[in-house]
Structures are given as C-alpha cells and as structure tokens.
Amino acid sequence: MDNPSYRVALASTDNRNVDQHFGRAESFLIVDVDEAGNYEEIEQRFVNPVCLGGHHDVNQLRRGAYGILDCNFVLAARIGDGAVYELREKGIAAFEMPGSVPDGLRRLDGYLKLLQEMNL
C-alpha cells in the first residue's frame, strides 16, 4: 500500500476474526488502511499476554501498549478500562468490535469518516 491513512492492531486468534480479549491476546493482526477504506495485512505480531488471570498490573499493560506503538487503533473482542487508558496515553484509540476482520475495519472506517464529516 503506497499511502496508508492509519494502522490498526486487531486481537485475533486466526487473522480472520476479532475474537480475543486485549489482555489475553498472544498476537495481533496488523493492517494498514487507506483513504478509500481498503486494507493490507502487514504482519501477525506476537506479544506476551498482559492479563494475569482477572487482575492487571499497570506495568504489564504499559508493556502491552509498547508492542503496538506504531498503530493508531486497536480492535478487540473485549478490552478493559485500564488497557484503554494506557493505550490512550500512547495516542492509540481502542474499540470493542468483535466479529470478522473486514467488518470491524469497515465499521471503524465508517466511524472515522463520520467524525471527519462532522469536523470532530
């Protein structure tokens, strides 16, 4: 892709569905999206899960955010407030969007275009 508009990390077990809790994800599908909403898969990025069985350590959440610093957005089936906060602190917006990868990216792109039309 010559000129991507933004990069997304998707918490997925099979690179076809957004089906993982952010904190339990062992890998993220990384995609670039262009202005028309077309996307290109860049890589499957392996990370250490940050969820410690029901409780979360702030340092673990920070390390999880560092693994995807080059991304603008995260899509996950579930994501807790602590992870959302740590990602936001790094300039990454997170959304709970379980479902297929194409559907999640289409929904995200539609949301971003709506915000742009509203000048937000």
C-alpha positions as CSV (number, residue, x, y, z in Angstrom):
1,M,0.0,0.0,0.0
2,D,1.5,3.3,-1.1
3,N,-0.1,5.7,1.2
4,P,-1.9,4.3,4.2
5,S,-4.0,6.6,6.3
6,Y,-3.8,4.7,9.5
7,R,-2.7,1.4,11.1
8,V,-4.8,-1.0,13.2
9,A,-3.9,-3.8,15.5
10,L,-6.6,-6.5,15.7
11,A,-6.8,-9.0,18.6
12,S,-7.3,-12.2,16.6
13,T,-6.6,-15.9,17.0
14,D,-7.0,-16.7,13.3
15,N,-6.4,-13.4,11.5
16,R,-10.0,-13.6,10.2
17,N,-12.0,-12.6,13.3
18,V,-11.6,-10.1,16.1
19,D,-12.1,-12.7,18.8
20,Q,-9.6,-12.0,21.6
21,H,-9.6,-10.0,24.8
22,F,-6.9,-7.4,24.5
23,G,-5.1,-8.6,27.7
24,R,-5.2,-12.3,26.6
25,A,-4.0,-11.8,23.0
26,E,-0.9,-13.6,22.1
27,S,-0.7,-11.9,18.7
28,F,-2.3,-9.0,16.8
29,L,-3.0,-8.8,13.1
30,I,-1.5,-5.5,11.9
31,V,-3.1,-3.8,8.9
32,D,-2.8,-0.6,7.1
33,V,-5.9,1.2,5.8
34,D,-6.0,3.7,3.0
35,E,-8.3,6.7,2.4
36,A,-10.8,4.5,0.5
37,G,-11.1,2.0,3.4
38,N,-9.0,-0.7,1.6
39,Y,-6.7,-2.6,3.9
40,E,-3.5,-4.5,3.6
41,E,-2.3,-7.1,6.1
42,I,1.2,-6.1,7.2
43,E,2.1,-8.8,9.8
44,Q,1.0,-11.0,12.6
45,R,2.8,-9.5,15.6
46,F,3.4,-11.8,18.6
47,V,3.2,-10.3,22.1
48,N,3.2,-11.5,25.6
49,P,-0.4,-11.5,27.1
50,V,-0.8,-8.9,29.8
51,C,-3.8,-10.3,31.6
52,L,-2.8,-12.1,34.8
53,G,-6.0,-14.1,35.4
54,G,-8.5,-11.5,36.5
55,H,-6.3,-8.7,37.7
56,H,-4.0,-6.4,35.8
57,D,-0.6,-5.0,36.6
58,V,-0.1,-1.4,35.3
59,N,3.4,-2.2,34.2
60,Q,2.2,-5.2,32.2
61,L,-0.5,-3.0,30.5
62,R,2.2,-0.5,29.6
63,R,4.4,-3.2,28.0
64,G,1.4,-4.4,26.1
65,A,0.8,-0.9,24.7
66,Y,4.5,-0.6,23.7
67,G,4.2,-3.7,21.5
68,I,1.8,-1.8,19.2
69,L,3.0,1.8,19.4
70,D,3.1,2.2,15.6
71,C,-0.7,1.6,15.5
72,N,-3.4,4.3,15.6
73,F,-6.2,1.9,16.7
74,V,-6.8,-1.4,18.4
75,L,-9.8,-3.6,17.8
76,A,-10.5,-6.3,20.4
77,A,-13.4,-8.5,21.3
78,R,-13.1,-7.1,24.9
79,I,-10.8,-4.6,26.5
80,G,-10.7,-3.3,30.0
81,D,-10.6,0.3,31.2
82,G,-7.0,0.0,32.3
83,A,-5.8,-1.1,28.9
84,V,-7.9,1.6,27.2
85,Y,-6.3,4.2,29.4
86,E,-2.8,3.0,28.8
87,L,-3.4,2.9,25.0
88,R,-4.9,6.4,25.0
89,E,-1.9,7.7,26.9
90,K,0.2,6.5,23.9
91,G,-2.2,8.0,21.4
92,I,-3.9,4.8,20.4
93,A,-7.7,4.6,20.4
94,A,-9.2,1.2,21.4
95,F,-12.6,-0.2,20.5
96,E,-14.5,-3.4,21.4
97,M,-15.6,-4.7,18.0
98,P,-15.9,-8.5,17.9
99,G,-16.7,-10.0,14.6
100,S,-14.9,-10.5,11.3
101,V,-11.8,-8.5,10.5
102,P,-13.3,-6.9,7.3
103,D,-16.5,-6.0,9.2
104,G,-14.5,-4.4,12.1
105,L,-12.3,-2.4,9.7
106,R,-15.4,-1.3,7.7
107,R,-17.1,-0.2,10.9
108,L,-14.0,1.7,12.2
109,D,-13.5,3.4,8.8
110,G,-17.2,4.4,8.7
111,Y,-16.9,5.9,12.2
112,L,-13.8,7.8,11.3
113,K,-15.4,9.2,8.2
114,L,-18.5,10.2,10.1
115,L,-16.3,12.1,12.6
116,Q,-14.4,13.7,9.7
117,E,-17.7,14.9,8.1
118,M,-18.8,16.3,11.5
119,N,-15.4,18.1,11.8
120,L,-14.6,16.4,15.1
